[in-house]
Amino acid sequence: MKRLAVGFLLLLSAVPSNLWAANVAADSARGAQLFEALSCVQCHSINGKGGTVGPDLGRRIDRSFTPATLAATMWNHAPAMWAAMRDRNIRAGDLDEQAAADLFAYFYSAHFFDRPGDAGRGKNLFGSKHCAECHGLTQARLPTAKPVAEWESIGQPVALVSAMWNHAATMKTEFARRKFAWPELTSQDLTDMLVYLRNLPAARGVAARTEISSGAGGEALFQSKGCSVCHTGRLSLGPLLKNKTLTDIAAAMWNHEPRMAQTPAQLDPVEMLEIVSYLWAGEFFEDSGKPTAGGRVFAAKHCTACHNDASSGAPALPSAGRSFTGAAMVSALWRHGPRMMEQMNGKHIAWPRFDGTQMADVIAFLNSAGRRKP
């Protein structure tokens, strides 16, 4: 996946608000439809389904692959992608902010941002962590423990977070009854187990889906469920969750439950979706970056040649009132990339290339006029 040539055109243009702020909800099911409607599927496949001109976007996964790295990779391959689209007479469809959000959710559901896992290690962990003693693969071993074949959470990251949280209280009692020590899980442990379980014949029909709600009700739920009593100040969850995947969060919540003085409040999947979206989505999809370093990159890559030149027609950047994420940039850039390249060629400026850190820094720089970064 790290050599994407996906049909996303990147040009820094006006974006009215943070793509992952409270007014946007993303859905990977819509993103999957867009992946076909925008003709990405003609060149690319997801886990073997689609074209073979470009890489399979579900199988080339890099560690620490962030939304900014995705945006940088798309930027770097844009000229080759435009040429491939011209050769195949593929016309780019429209991509608004909502569509960009849905596409990013789709890539998330395809485990684009997950660390690679090892199914063999996952199988061993499923036994050594005592999961197999309660959870059968196809048949229930305990009345209250669903078999793996019935776990919708295998393919739905937010549902996984909810299941791990709500399941912990019951498992705490069961482990005490059996005199088992509470099994701590690292994020890599859980990733390995998920890779093992997702590839079991009984689980292959489970649909993968990632939903990110508006998060509008998340703050009220965070208060009413008592989470805010402890999670304030340096224990505030927003900064702690930055750059964490939902698998990271699920493992952390599992490990956290036995340490809580009181039995934690149960959270149904809808409530968990609101809280996770409120706390996590904006932090994750905006990505970490350093504004000062981003300003230097912005100048070194000759972005100022157009964005500091009113005659170019490009907006002045950074500018208060405009906010960027990797996905929001994709939306704004979809329709303007070829024209940008024409202007750069006219000024004898080579197409700029970025690594993930540089792109994160540029995004932070672009946001620096509108709000102060921590």
C-alpha positions in Angstrom: 0.0 0.0 0.0 2.9 2.4 0.5 3.3 2.8 -3.3 -0.2 4.1 -4.0 -1.1 5.6 -7.4 -4.8 6.1 -6.4 -6.8 8.6 -8.3 -6.6 11.4 -5.8 -5.3 14.8 -7.0 -3.7 17.0 -4.4 -3.7 20.8 -4.5 -3.8 23.1 -1.5 -7.1 24.9 -1.8 -9.8 26.3 0.5 -11.5 24.0 2.9 -14.1 25.6 5.1 -13.8 23.5 8.2 -12.1 20.5 9.7 -13.2 17.4 7.8 -13.5 15.4 10.9 -15.2 18.0 13.0 -18.6 17.6 14.4 -20.4 18.4 11.1 -19.1 15.3 9.2 -19.9 11.7 9.7 -18.0 9.1 7.7 -19.1 5.6 6.5 -16.8 3.1 4.9 -19.8 1.5 3.1 -20.3 4.7 1.1 -16.5 4.9 0.7 -16.5 1.4 -0.9 -19.1 2.6 -3.4 -17.1 5.7 -4.2 -14.0 3.6 -4.8 -15.8 2.1 -7.7 -17.7 5.2 -8.8 -14.5 7.2 -9.0 -12.9 4.4 -11.1 -10.2 3.7 -8.6 -11.1 0.0 -8.9 -10.1 0.0 -12.6 -6.5 0.1 -11.6 -6.5 -0.9 -7.9 -7.9 -3.7 -5.9 -8.8 -4.2 -2.3 -7.8 -7.6 -1.0 -7.8 -9.1 -4.5 -11.0 -7.5 -5.8 -10.4 -4.9 -8.5 -7.8 -4.0 -11.1 -4.2 -5.1 -11.3 -2.5 -2.1 -12.9 -1.7 -0.6 -9.5 -1.0 -2.3 -6.2 -3.6 -4.1 -4.1 -4.4 -1.5 -1.5 -5.4 -4.1 1.1 -2.2 -6.0 1.1 0.7 -3.5 1.0 0.6 -2.3 4.6 3.4 -0.4 6.3 4.0 0.1 10.0 3.1 3.6 11.3 1.2 4.4 8.1 -0.7 7.6 9.0 -3.3 9.7 7.2 -0.5 12.2 6.4 1.6 9.4 4.9 -1.3 8.4 2.8 -1.8 12.0 1.6 2.0 12.3 0.9 2.0 9.0 -1.1 -0.9 10.1 -3.2 0.7 13.5 -3.8 4.0 11.8 -4.9 2.2 9.5 -7.4 -0.3 12.0 -8.8 1.6 12.8 -12.0 1.9 9.0 -12.9 -1.8 8.5 -11.9 -3.0 11.3 -14.2 -1.0 9.9 -17.1 -2.5 6.4 -16.4 -6.0 7.9 -16.3 -5.4 9.7 -19.6 -4.1 6.5 -21.3 -7.3 4.6 -20.2 -9.7 7.5 -20.9 -10.8 7.5 -17.2 -12.5 10.7 -16.2 -12.2 11.7 -12.5 -15.6 12.2 -10.9 -16.4 14.7 -8.2 -15.1 14.3 -4.7 -16.5 16.6 -2.0 -15.5 16.7 1.6 -18.1 14.1 2.7 -16.9 11.7 0.0 -13.3 12.2 1.1 -14.3 11.3 4.6 -16.1 8.2 3.4 -13.0 7.1 1.4 -10.8 7.5 4.4 -13.2 5.4 6.5 -13.2 2.8 3.8 -9.4 2.6 3.8 -9.6 2.3 7.6 -12.0 -0.6 7.3 -9.6 -2.3 5.0 -7.0 -2.1 7.8 -5.0 0.5 5.8 -3.7 2.1 9.0 -3.3 -1.1 11.1 0.0 -2.6 11.9 0.7 -5.9 10.1 -0.3 -9.0 12.1 0.9 -12.6 12.3 -1.9 -15.2 12.2 0.3 -17.9 13.7 1.2 -15.8 16.7 -2.5 -14.8 17.0 -3.6 -18.4 17.1 -1.1 -19.1 20.0 -2.2 -15.9 21.8 -5.9 -16.8 21.5 -5.1 -20.0 23.5 -2.4 -18.7 25.9 -4.6 -15.6 26.9 -7.4 -18.1 27.7 -9.8 -16.6 25.1 -10.3 -20.1 23.6 -11.5 -21.5 26.9 -14.7 -19.4 26.8 -15.0 -18.5 23.1 -15.4 -21.4 20.6 -14.7 -20.7 17.0 -18.1 -21.9 15.6 -19.9 -23.2 18.7 -20.5 -21.4 22.1 -18.6 -22.9 25.0 -20.4 -20.7 27.5 -24.0 -19.4 27.3 -22.8 -15.8 27.6 -19.8 -16.1 25.2 -20.6 -15.8 21.5 -18.5 -18.0 19.2 -16.1 -16.2 17.0 -18.2 -16.9 13.9 -20.8 -14.5 15.4 -18.5 -11.6 16.3 -19.4 -8.7 14.1 -16.7 -6.7 15.9 -14.0 -8.6 14.0 -14.7 -6.4 11.0 -15.9 -3.3 12.7 -13.2 -1.4 14.7 -15.6 0.7 16.8 -17.7 -2.3 17.6 -14.5 -4.0 18.7 -13.7 -1.2 21.1 -17.3 -1.4 22.5 -17.1 -5.2 22.8 -13.7 -5.2 24.6 -15.0 -2.6 27.1 -18.3 -4.2 27.9 -16.9 -7.7 27.8 -14.2 -7.0 30.4 -16.5 -6.8 33.4 -18.0 -10.3 32.7 -14.6 -11.7 31.9 -13.2 -10.3 35.2 -15.7 -12.4 37.1 -15.0 -15.5 35.0 -11.3 -15.2 35.3 -11.6 -14.9 39.1 -13.8 -18.0 39.2 -11.2 -20.0 37.3 -8.3 -18.4 39.2 -6.8 -17.0 36.0 -4.7 -13.8 36.1 -6.1 -11.0 34.0 -4.5 -11.3 30.6 -2.8 -8.0 29.5 -2.9 -7.4 25.8 -0.6 -5.2 23.8 -1.9 -3.7 20.6 0.2 -6.1 18.6 -1.2 -9.0 20.5 -4.8 -7.9 19.6 -3.8 -7.2 16.0 -2.3 -10.7 15.7 -5.4 -12.3 17.2 -7.6 -10.4 14.8 -5.6 -11.4 11.8 -5.9 -15.0 12.9 -9.7 -14.8 13.6 -10.5 -12.8 10.5 -9.0 -15.5 8.3 -10.9 -18.4 9.9 -13.4 -19.9 7.4 -16.2 -19.3 9.9 -15.4 -15.6 10.1 -14.6 -14.7 6.4 -18.2 -13.6 5.8 -18.2 -10.9 8.4 -18.5 -7.5 6.7 -15.8 -4.9 7.3 -17.2 -1.5 8.2 -16.0 1.6 9.9 -18.4 4.3 10.9 -17.3 7.7 12.3 -20.2 9.7 13.6 -20.5 13.4 14.0 -19.5 13.0 17.6 -22.1 15.6 18.6 -23.3 13.6 21.5 -19.9 12.3 22.6 -19.1 15.0 25.1 -22.4 14.7 26.9 -22.0 10.9 27.1 -18.4 11.3 28.3 -19.7 13.3 31.2 -22.8 11.3 32.0 -20.9 8.0 32.0 -18.4 9.3 34.5 -15.4 9.2 32.2 -14.6 12.9 32.8 -14.2 12.4 36.5 -10.7 10.9 36.0 -9.8 11.9 32.5 -9.0 15.5 32.9 -5.7 17.5 32.8 -2.8 15.3 31.9 -5.1 12.3 31.8 -7.3 13.9 29.1 -8.0 11.3 26.5 -7.8 13.5 23.4 -4.0 14.0 23.4 -3.4 10.4 24.8 -5.3 8.9 21.8 -3.4 10.9 19.2 -2.0 8.6 16.5 -3.6 5.6 18.1 -5.6 3.2 16.0 -8.9 1.8 17.2 -7.1 -1.5 17.8 -4.7 0.3 20.1 -7.7 1.8 21.9 -9.5 -1.5 22.3 -6.4 -3.1 23.9 -5.9 -0.2 26.2 -9.5 -0.3 27.4 -9.3 -4.0 28.0 -6.1 -3.5 30.2 -7.7 -0.5 31.9 -10.8 -2.2 33.3 -9.3 -4.2 36.2 -7.6 -1.1 37.5 -10.8 0.9 37.9 -12.1 1.4 41.4 -15.7 1.1 40.4 -17.5 -1.1 37.8 -17.4 0.9 34.6 -20.5 2.0 32.9 -21.6 -0.1 30.0 -21.6 1.5 26.5 -23.7 0.3 23.7 -22.2 0.5 20.2 -24.0 3.7 19.4 -22.7 5.4 22.6 -19.2 4.1 22.0 -19.4 5.4 18.4 -20.3 8.9 19.6 -17.6 8.9 22.3 -14.8 7.5 20.1 -15.7 9.9 17.3 -15.7 12.9 19.7 -12.4 12.0 21.3 -10.4 10.2 18.6 -11.3 10.8 14.9 -10.2 14.4 14.6 -6.9 13.7 16.4 -6.1 10.6 14.3 -7.1 12.0 10.9 -5.5 15.3 11.4 -2.2 13.7 12.3 0.7 15.1 14.3 2.9 17.8 12.9 5.1 20.7 13.7 3.9 24.1 12.2 7.4 25.7 12.2 8.9 22.7 10.3 5.9 22.7 8.0 6.5 26.3 7.1 10.0 25.5 6.1 8.8 22.6 4.0 6.1 24.8 2.4 8.8 27.2 1.3 11.4 24.6 0.3 8.9 22.8 -2.0 8.1 26.1 -3.7 4.4 26.1 -2.6 4.8 29.8 -2.0 5.4 30.4 -5.7 1.7 30.2 -6.2 0.2 30.6 -2.8 2.0 33.9 -2.2 1.2 35.1 -5.7 -2.3 36.6 -6.1 -2.0 36.5 -9.9 -1.8 32.7 -9.8 -5.4 32.4 -8.6 -4.2 30.1 -5.8 -5.5 31.0 -2.3 -3.1 32.6 0.2 -2.0 30.0 2.7 -2.1 29.6 5.6 -5.3 31.5 6.2 -7.5 31.8 9.3 -10.8 30.0 8.9 -9.4 27.2 6.8 -8.6 23.9 8.4 -6.9 20.8 6.8 -6.5 17.1 7.3 -5.1 14.6 4.9 -8.7 13.7 3.8 -9.8 17.3 3.5 -6.8 18.1 1.3 -7.8 15.2 -0.9 -11.2 16.7 -1.4 -10.0 20.1 -2.2 -7.3 18.9 -4.5 -9.2 16.4 -6.5 -10.3 18.8 -9.2 -7.3 21.1 -9.3 -4.2 19.0 -9.5 -3.6 18.9 -13.2 -4.0 22.7 -13.4 -1.6 23.1 -10.6 0.9 21.0 -12.4 0.5 23.1 -15.5 1.3 26.2 -13.6 4.3 24.6 -12.0 5.6 23.5 -15.4 5.1 27.1 -16.6 7.3 28.3 -13.8 9.8 25.5 -14.3 9.1 24.0 -10.8 9.4 20.3 -10.4 6.5 18.4 -8.9 7.2 18.4 -5.1 7.5 15.1 -3.2 6.8 14.6 0.5 7.4 12.0 3.1 4.7 11.4 5.8 6.4 13.6 8.4 6.8 16.5 5.9 3.1 16.2 5.0 2.1 16.2 8.6 4.2 19.3 9.2 2.7 21.1 6.2 -0.8 20.3 7.4 0.1 21.6 10.9 1.5 24.8 9.3 -1.6 25.3 7.2 -3.7 25.0 10.3 -1.5 27.4 12.3 -3.3 30.5 11.2 -6.7 29.3 12.4 -5.9 27.7 15.7 -3.0 27.0 18.0 -1.6 23.5 18.0 -0.7 21.9 21.3 
